[in-house]
Amino acid sequence: MPRDGSLTPADLLGMLDTLVVQCDKSGRKGSYSVTRLKERYGADAKLSDWLARMTADCPKRNNVDWSDRCAAEMPDLAKVFLDSK
C-alpha cells in the first residue's frame, strides 16, 4: 500500500509505547498500544486511515456546524517528531 507521506505504526516503534487519540470537541480520548496497532493493522498501515476508522462514530463527526465538527488528533505525534530534531 502506498504511504503517501502518512505515518505508520512502524514509524512509531521505539518512539512511543502508546498512541493517544483525543477529540476536544466531543471529549473522547483513548490510548492505543503501538505494538498492537502494528500487529492488528500491519506495520505499514497509514495512521491517517486508522484515525478515520477510529473516529467514524464520533458524535461530532458530521456536525452541520463546521466549527463544532470532530477534531480528533494524535497529540503525541508532534511532540515525538519535534523532540527528535
Phi and psi restraints in degrees (value plus and minus 20) as a CYANA .aco file:
   2 PRO   PHI     -84.8   -44.8
   2 PRO   PSI     120.8   160.8
   3 ARG   PHI    -101.1   -61.1
   3 ARG   PSI     -51.7   -11.7
   4 ASP   PHI      34.4    74.4
   4 ASP   PSI      11.5    51.5
   5 GLY   PHI      62.3   102.3
   5 GLY   PSI     -19.6    20.4
   6 SER   PHI     -95.7   -55.7
   6 SER   PSI     129.3   169.3
   7 LEU   PHI     -97.3   -57.3
   7 LEU   PSI     134.4   174.4
   8 THR   PHI    -148.8  -108.8
   8 THR   PSI     145.1   185.1
   9 PRO   PHI     -75.8   -35.8
   9 PRO   PSI     -56.4   -16.4
  10 ALA   PHI     -80.4   -40.4
  10 ALA   PSI     -53.7   -13.7
  11 ASP   PHI     -85.4   -45.4
  11 ASP   PSI     -46.4    -6.4
  12 LEU   PHI    -114.3   -74.3
  12 LEU   PSI     -34.8     5.2
  13 LEU   PHI     -78.8   -38.8
  13 LEU   PSI     111.1   151.1
  14 GLY   PHI      63.8   103.8
  14 GLY   PSI     -28.0    12.0
  15 MET   PHI    -128.5   -88.5
  15 MET   PSI     -56.7   -16.7
  16 LEU   PHI    -157.8  -117.8
  16 LEU   PSI     119.9   159.9
  17 ASP   PHI    -106.9   -66.9
  17 ASP   PSI     -60.1   -20.1
  18 THR   PHI    -148.4  -108.4
  18 THR   PSI     130.3   170.3
  19 LEU   PHI    -133.0   -93.0
  19 LEU   PSI     100.0   140.0
  20 VAL   PHI    -109.4   -69.4
  20 VAL   PSI     115.6   155.6
  21 VAL   PHI    -143.4  -103.4
  21 VAL   PSI     110.8   150.8
  22 GLN   PHI    -164.4  -124.4
  22 GLN   PSI     131.0   171.0
  23 CYS   PHI    -147.0  -107.0
  23 CYS   PSI      89.3   129.3
  24 ASP   PHI     -88.7   -48.7
  24 ASP   PSI     -43.1    -3.1
  25 LYS   PHI     -92.3   -52.3
  25 LYS   PSI     -60.6   -20.6
  26 SER   PHI    -119.9   -79.9
  26 SER   PSI     -34.4     5.6
  27 GLY   PHI      63.4   103.4
  27 GLY   PSI     -15.5    24.5
  28 ARG   PHI     -98.9   -58.9
  28 ARG   PSI     123.7   163.7
  29 LYS   PHI    -174.3  -134.3
  29 LYS   PSI     121.5   161.5
  30 GLY   PHI    -173.8  -133.8
  30 GLY   PSI     141.9   181.9
  31 SER   PHI    -149.2  -109.2
  31 SER   PSI     124.1   164.1
  32 TYR   PHI    -152.4  -112.4
  32 TYR   PSI     114.9   154.9
  33 SER   PHI     -86.7   -46.7
  33 SER   PSI     106.1   146.1
  34 VAL   PHI     -83.4   -43.4
  34 VAL   PSI     -59.4   -19.4
  35 THR   PHI     -81.5   -41.5
  35 THR   PSI     -63.7   -23.7
  36 ARG   PHI     -87.9   -47.9
  36 ARG   PSI     -56.7   -16.7
  37 LEU   PHI     -80.1   -40.1
  37 LEU   PSI     -63.4   -23.4
  38 LYS   PHI     -82.2   -42.2
  38 LYS   PSI     -65.6   -25.6
  39 GLU   PHI     -85.6   -45.6
  39 GLU   PSI     -61.7   -21.7
  40 ARG   PHI     -99.0   -59.0
  40 ARG   PSI     -61.3   -21.3
  41 TYR   PHI    -128.3   -88.3
  41 TYR   PSI     -33.0     7.0
  42 GLY   PHI      83.3   123.3
  42 GLY   PSI     130.6   170.6
  43 ALA   PHI     -83.8   -43.8
  43 ALA   PSI     -49.2    -9.2
  44 ASP   PHI    -123.4   -83.4
  44 ASP   PSI      -5.9    34.1
  45 ALA   PHI     -88.2   -48.2
  45 ALA   PSI     117.1   157.1
  46 LYS   PHI     -93.8   -53.8
  46 LYS   PSI     106.3   146.3
  47 LEU   PHI     -85.4   -45.4
  47 LEU   PSI     -48.7    -8.7
  48 SER   PHI     -85.0   -45.0
  48 SER   PSI     -60.2   -20.2
  49 ASP   PHI     -87.6   -47.6
  49 ASP   PSI     -61.6   -21.6
  50 TRP   PHI     -82.1   -42.1
  50 TRP   PSI     -63.5   -23.5
  51 LEU   PHI     -81.9   -41.9
  51 LEU   PSI     -60.4   -20.4
  52 ALA   PHI     -81.3   -41.3
  52 ALA   PSI     -60.4   -20.4
  53 ARG   PHI     -88.0   -48.0
  53 ARG   PSI     -60.7   -20.7
  54 MET   PHI     -86.5   -46.5
  54 MET   PSI     -49.8    -9.8
  55 THR   PHI    -122.7   -82.7
  55 THR   PSI     -11.6    28.4
  56 ALA   PHI     -78.4   -38.4
  56 ALA   PSI     -48.0    -8.0
  57 ASP   PHI    -121.7   -81.7
  57 ASP   PSI      -6.5    33.5
  58 CYS   PHI     -82.5   -42.5
  58 CYS   PSI     109.9   149.9
  59 PRO   PHI     -82.3   -42.3
  59 PRO   PSI     -38.1     1.9
  60 LYS   PHI    -117.0   -77.0
  60 LYS   PSI     -20.1    19.9
  61 ARG   PHI     -74.2   -34.2
  61 ARG   PSI     -69.1   -29.1
  62 ASN   PHI    -134.7   -94.7
  62 ASN   PSI      11.7    51.7
  63 ASN   PHI     -77.9   -37.9
  63 ASN   PSI     115.8   155.8
  64 VAL   PHI     -83.4   -43.4
  64 VAL   PSI     -56.8   -16.8
  65 ASP   PHI     -99.3   -59.3
  65 ASP   PSI      84.9   124.9
  66 TRP   PHI     -78.2   -38.2
  66 TRP   PSI     -49.8    -9.8
  67 SER   PHI     -95.3   -55.3
  67 SER   PSI     -29.2    10.8
  68 ASP   PHI    -139.6   -99.6
  68 ASP   PSI       3.8    43.8
  69 ARG   PHI    -100.1   -60.1
  69 ARG   PSI     145.0   185.0
  70 CYS   PHI     -69.4   -29.4
  70 CYS   PSI     113.9   153.9
  71 ALA   PHI    -145.0  -105.0
  71 ALA   PSI      19.9    59.9
  72 ALA   PHI     -78.8   -38.8
  72 ALA   PSI     117.7   157.7
  73 GLU   PHI    -167.7  -127.7
  73 GLU   PSI     146.4   186.4
  74 MET   PHI    -138.6   -98.6
  74 MET   PSI      63.0   103.0
  75 PRO   PHI     -82.2   -42.2
  75 PRO   PSI     -46.6    -6.6
  76 ASP   PHI     -90.0   -50.0
  76 ASP   PSI     -41.6    -1.6
  77 LEU   PHI     -82.2   -42.2
  77 LEU   PSI     -64.9   -24.9
  78 ALA   PHI     -82.6   -42.6
  78 ALA   PSI     -63.2   -23.2
  79 LYS   PHI     -80.7   -40.7
  79 LYS   PSI     -65.1   -25.1
  80 VAL   PHI     -82.1   -42.1
  80 VAL   PSI     -68.8   -28.8
  81 PHE   PHI     -98.5   -58.5
  81 PHE   PSI     -47.4    -7.4
  82 LEU   PHI     -93.6   -53.6
  82 LEU   PSI     -57.9   -17.9
  83 ASP   PHI     -90.0   -50.0
  83 ASP   PSI     -44.4    -4.4
  84 SER   PHI    -103.9   -63.9
  84 SER   PSI     -25.4    14.6
